[in-house]
Amino acid sequence: MSLLSSFKKRSTLDAAIKQVAQARKSEGSKAEQLYKGAYQGFASVIADHLIVSEALYHWGFALLHEARSQQAQQAIEIYEDAISKFSFCLLTAPNYLGAAIDGGVAFMELARISPDSAKPELYKFAEDFFEKAGAIQKGSAAYNLACIYALRGDQDACLKALQTAREFGSLPDEQNILQDPDMAAVVGSQWFKDFLEELRKQPAADDEIKEQTIDVEPRFKLEKKEDFDYYSK
């Protein structure tokens, strides 16, 4: 980093710190605007440090998996920590696909162990992450979105998302779909049976799709479910 660049980052950081101080003394929309401006400043200071983004992603990924082995109350805290890491990763690297997908997965898993009253909002947060993933790479989180639509009872949107997942190679195999508790509300529907039947009739096309991989970062690819849980529940 050049001396000039270092001074510029220091100036940006100082400005962001001042915005936080101002935000603490403000209220309502003014405070929110100041906080958002500060966050953008903080992000810009470290935005060109890829190693920071990778560290945040892998930290969140580790927390996500740790949470799965804990009791509910402790798991909630760990999931929230994982989400914060994925969120910060996306601030520093807005196109980090893994953080967008796994952030949504973390919200989905958090929703499952949270009170019913909290579930709709948590699923909405998960949807936001998955839509971000889809904006980064189309179809990459289509199956995850299908699960959210199934949970909401939005069958038309669920079918459309499943078709998108199939088109872009992010659809799990039939057995995983049938055993997925998030899809339980739709597996008995005639449209869902028709979808599976159509899927079985075109194995050649499926094989061609499966040969394609979804880039997450230059060094990351969509792996099998047990190895890299991009559509895990």
Secondary structure, DSSP 4 states (H G I P E B T S, - for coil): --HHHHHHHHHHHHHHHHHHHHHHT--HHHHHHHHHHHHHHHHHHHTT-HHHHHHHHHHHHHHHHHHTTS-HHHHHHHHHHHHHHHHHHHHH-TT-HHHHHHHHHHHHHHHHTS-GGGHHHHHHHHHHHHHHHHHHSTTTTHHHHHHHHHHHT-HHHHHHHHHHHHHTT-PPPHHHHHH-GGGTTTTTSHHHHHHHHHHHH-HHHHHHHHTS--BSSTT-B---TTTS-SS--
